[in-house]
């Protein structure tokens, strides 16, 4: 599910939950624990997140979504999933080391939200990236509305979230969603070299730089809390529940071919 390899001052975390690295409670817990372990090991300066599969991550686990929707808790269960994703992604974002994500394949919904929580993003030119939640009557509530807006501005966030648009890595670079895009054939080696270069810097200097960069962002109201509140409201909508149910009931093959899996915020 999550392979770990040490390369000097770089810890490589490889997602390997076939077939599409769907995010469930177990994978979230493992990511959370890995960040905690890395916080304690001051010899690690970079956490490099990548995928062993052709997909980086297609978002929330559909079986988890179905179980929540069909449980007695219903909306409350899905809100708890979203809140847990927000917590883990915030843990990644605020870690005292550099987080670098290598997006070699599709990063959709919660998968893209995971990438947005990392400091640095490198995408394959051809990799599809999307936050398609509005198509289900939802929103990218695992931090997607907040981090995408902070990174790229409200215009780009509106384009991708309200438009439900899928872009490739090259366009993601142009819009500022990722910092680098490279051909898929060279992506792994190029990203590994970048990780090694950054890991040669003192971890304390990297951590201090991260803290000061974060302080430069203007203070805002609690947008993350608004994501949770909005998700609770949207899951109570008959139209949303009908759209989600129809999505979950579609044949698996048709789903994989035509529609990105939504993100964790009940995506």
C-alpha positions as CSV (number, residue, x, y, z in Angstrom):
1,X,0.0,0.0,0.0
2,X,2.8,2.4,0.9
3,X,6.4,1.4,0.2
4,X,9.2,3.3,2.0
5,X,12.8,3.6,0.9
6,X,15.7,5.7,2.3
7,X,18.0,7.5,-0.1
8,X,20.4,9.5,2.0
9,X,18.5,12.5,3.3
10,X,15.5,11.6,1.2
11,X,12.7,9.3,2.3
12,X,10.8,8.0,-0.7
13,X,7.1,7.1,-0.1
14,X,5.6,5.1,-3.0
15,X,1.9,4.7,-3.2
16,X,1.0,1.2,-4.3
17,X,-2.7,0.5,-3.6
18,X,-3.9,-1.1,-6.8
19,X,-5.5,-0.4,-9.0
20,X,-5.6,3.5,-8.7
21,X,-4.2,4.4,-5.3
22,X,-7.7,5.1,-4.0
23,X,-7.5,6.9,-0.6
24,X,-9.1,5.1,2.3
25,X,-8.7,5.2,6.1
26,X,-5.8,2.8,6.1
27,X,-3.8,4.7,3.5
28,X,-4.5,8.0,5.3
29,X,-3.4,6.5,8.6
30,X,-0.2,5.2,7.1
31,X,0.7,8.6,5.5
32,X,0.0,10.3,8.8
33,X,2.2,7.9,10.7
34,X,5.0,8.3,8.2
35,X,5.0,12.0,8.6
36,X,5.2,11.6,12.3
37,X,8.1,9.2,12.0
38,X,9.9,11.5,9.6
39,X,9.4,14.5,12.0
40,X,11.3,12.5,14.6
41,X,14.2,11.6,12.3
42,X,16.1,14.9,11.8
43,X,18.5,13.3,9.3
44,X,15.7,13.4,6.7
45,X,15.2,16.7,4.8
46,X,12.9,15.6,2.0
47,X,9.8,13.3,1.8
48,X,9.4,12.3,-1.8
49,X,5.9,11.0,-2.6
50,X,5.3,9.1,-5.8
51,X,3.3,6.2,-7.2
52,X,4.3,2.7,-8.4
53,X,1.1,2.7,-10.6
54,X,0.2,4.4,-13.8
55,X,-2.2,6.6,-11.7
56,X,-0.9,8.8,-9.0
57,X,-4.2,8.7,-7.1
58,X,-7.8,8.7,-8.4
59,X,-9.2,10.2,-5.2
60,X,-11.5,8.7,-2.6
61,X,-12.0,5.0,-2.3
62,X,-15.4,4.2,-3.9
63,X,-16.1,1.3,-1.5
64,X,-15.5,3.7,1.4
65,X,-17.9,6.2,-0.1
66,X,-20.5,3.6,-0.6
67,X,-20.2,2.3,2.9
68,X,-20.6,5.8,4.3
69,X,-23.6,6.6,2.2
70,X,-25.3,3.3,3.1
71,X,-24.5,3.5,6.8
72,X,-26.9,4.7,9.4
73,X,-24.5,7.7,10.0
74,X,-24.7,8.6,6.3
75,X,-23.7,12.2,5.8
76,X,-21.9,12.3,9.2
77,X,-19.7,9.4,8.2
78,X,-18.6,11.2,5.0
79,X,-18.0,14.4,6.8
80,X,-15.8,12.5,9.2
81,X,-13.8,11.1,6.2
82,X,-13.3,14.6,4.9
83,X,-12.3,16.0,8.2
84,X,-9.7,13.2,8.6
85,X,-8.3,14.0,5.1
86,X,-8.0,17.6,6.0
87,X,-6.1,16.8,9.2
88,X,-3.6,14.5,7.5
89,X,-3.0,16.8,4.6
90,X,-2.5,19.7,7.0
91,X,0.0,17.5,8.8
92,X,1.9,17.0,5.5
93,X,1.7,20.7,4.7
94,X,3.1,21.8,8.1
95,X,5.8,19.1,8.4
96,X,9.3,20.5,9.3
97,X,10.9,19.1,6.2
98,X,10.3,19.5,2.4
99,X,7.5,17.5,0.8
100,X,8.0,16.8,-2.9
101,X,5.4,15.0,-5.0
102,X,6.0,13.3,-8.3
103,X,2.8,13.1,-10.3
104,X,3.5,10.5,-13.0
105,X,-0.1,9.7,-13.8
106,X,-3.6,11.0,-13.1
107,X,-4.1,13.0,-9.9
108,X,-7.8,13.4,-9.5
109,X,-10.0,14.8,-6.7
110,X,-8.5,13.8,-3.4
111,X,-5.3,12.7,-5.2
112,X,-4.7,16.2,-6.4
113,X,-5.6,17.6,-3.0
114,X,-2.9,15.4,-1.5
115,X,-0.4,16.8,-4.1
116,X,-1.5,20.4,-3.3
117,X,-0.6,19.8,0.4
118,X,3.0,19.2,-0.6
119,X,5.6,21.9,-0.9
120,X,6.8,21.0,-4.4
121,X,5.0,19.3,-7.3
122,X,6.5,17.9,-10.4
123,X,4.1,16.5,-13.0
124,X,4.5,14.5,-16.2
125,X,3.6,16.6,-19.2
126,X,0.8,14.1,-20.0
127,X,-0.6,13.5,-16.5
128,X,-4.3,14.5,-16.1
129,X,-5.1,16.7,-13.1
130,X,-8.6,17.6,-12.0
131,X,-10.9,18.5,-9.2
132,X,-14.2,17.1,-10.6
133,X,-16.4,17.3,-7.5
134,X,-19.0,19.8,-8.8
135,X,-20.2,17.1,-11.2
136,X,-21.5,15.2,-8.2
137,X,-22.9,18.2,-6.5
138,X,-20.0,18.5,-4.1
139,X,-16.8,20.5,-3.7
140,X,-13.1,19.6,-3.2
141,X,-13.3,19.8,0.6
142,X,-10.0,18.1,1.6
143,X,-8.4,21.5,1.3
144,X,-8.7,21.8,-2.5
145,X,-10.6,25.1,-2.6
146,X,-8.1,26.7,-0.1
147,X,-4.8,25.5,-1.4
148,X,-5.5,25.9,-5.1
149,X,-6.7,29.4,-4.6
150,X,-3.7,30.3,-2.4
151,X,-1.3,28.8,-5.1
152,X,-2.8,30.0,-8.3
153,X,-5.3,32.8,-7.4
154,X,-9.1,32.8,-7.5
155,X,-9.3,32.9,-11.3
156,X,-7.5,29.6,-11.8
157,X,-9.4,28.0,-8.9
158,X,-12.7,29.1,-10.3
159,X,-11.7,27.7,-13.7
160,X,-10.7,24.3,-12.5
161,X,-13.2,23.8,-9.6
162,X,-16.3,25.5,-11.0
163,X,-15.6,24.3,-14.6
164,X,-14.7,20.8,-13.5
165,X,-11.9,20.9,-16.0
166,X,-9.2,18.3,-16.5
167,X,-5.8,19.7,-17.5
168,X,-2.5,18.0,-18.3
169,X,0.8,18.5,-16.5
170,X,2.1,21.0,-19.1
171,X,-1.0,23.2,-18.6
172,X,-0.7,22.8,-14.8
173,X,2.8,24.2,-15.0
174,X,1.5,27.2,-17.0
175,X,-1.2,27.9,-14.4
176,X,1.0,27.4,-11.4
177,X,-0.6,24.3,-10.1
178,X,2.8,22.5,-10.3
179,X,6.2,24.0,-10.2
180,X,7.8,21.8,-12.9
181,X,6.5,19.5,-15.7
182,X,8.7,17.0,-17.5
183,X,8.2,14.2,-20.1
184,X,7.0,11.0,-18.4
185,X,10.1,9.2,-19.7
186,X,12.5,11.3,-17.6
187,X,10.2,12.3,-14.7
188,X,11.4,9.8,-12.1
189,X,15.1,10.4,-12.6
190,X,14.6,14.2,-12.8
191,X,12.5,14.3,-9.6
192,X,15.0,12.0,-7.7
193,X,17.8,14.3,-8.6
194,X,15.8,17.3,-7.4
195,X,15.0,15.6,-4.1
196,X,18.7,14.7,-3.6
197,X,19.8,18.3,-4.3
198,X,17.3,19.8,-1.8
199,X,18.2,17.1,0.8
200,X,21.8,18.4,0.8
201,X,20.6,21.6,2.5
202,X,20.3,21.8,6.3
203,X,16.9,20.6,7.5
204,X,16.6,23.4,10.0
205,X,17.1,26.0,7.3
206,X,14.5,24.3,5.1
207,X,12.0,24.2,8.0
208,X,12.6,27.8,9.0
209,X,12.2,28.9,5.4
210,X,8.9,27.0,5.2
211,X,7.6,28.7,8.3
212,X,8.4,32.1,7.1
213,X,6.9,31.5,3.6
214,X,3.7,30.4,5.3
215,X,3.6,33.5,7.4
216,X,3.7,35.7,4.3
217,X,0.2,34.5,3.3
218,X,-2.5,36.9,4.3
219,X,-4.7,35.9,7.2
220,X,-8.2,34.7,6.2
221,X,-11.4,33.3,7.6
222,X,-11.6,29.6,8.3
223,X,-12.0,28.4,4.7
224,X,-11.2,24.8,5.8
225,X,-14.0,24.9,8.3
226,X,-16.3,26.2,5.5
227,X,-15.3,23.3,3.3
228,X,-16.5,20.9,6.1
229,X,-19.7,22.8,6.7
230,X,-20.5,23.0,3.0
231,X,-19.8,19.3,2.5
232,X,-22.3,18.5,5.3
233,X,-24.9,20.7,3.6
234,X,-24.3,19.3,0.1
235,X,-24.5,15.7,1.3
236,X,-28.0,16.5,2.7
237,X,-29.1,17.6,-0.8
238,X,-31.3,15.1,-2.6
239,X,-29.7,16.0,-6.0
240,X,-26.2,15.4,-4.6
241,X,-27.2,12.1,-3.1
242,X,-28.7,11.0,-6.4
243,X,-25.6,12.0,-8.3
244,X,-23.3,10.2,-5.9
245,X,-25.5,7.1,-5.9
246,X,-25.6,7.1,-9.7
247,X,-21.8,7.5,-9.9
248,X,-21.3,4.6,-7.5
249,X,-23.7,2.4,-9.4
250,X,-22.0,2.9,-12.7
251,X,-20.2,-0.2,-14.1
252,X,-16.6,-0.2,-12.9
253,X,-15.2,-0.3,-16.4
254,X,-17.3,2.6,-17.7
255,X,-16.3,4.7,-14.6
256,X,-12.6,4.1,-15.2
257,X,-12.9,4.9,-18.8
258,X,-15.0,8.1,-18.7
259,X,-15.0,9.8,-15.3
260,X,-12.3,10.6,-12.8
261,X,-12.9,9.3,-9.3
262,X,-13.9,12.2,-7.1
263,X,-11.8,13.5,-4.2
264,X,-12.0,12.6,-0.6
265,X,-14.3,15.3,0.5
266,X,-17.0,12.9,-0.5
267,X,-15.8,13.3,-3.9
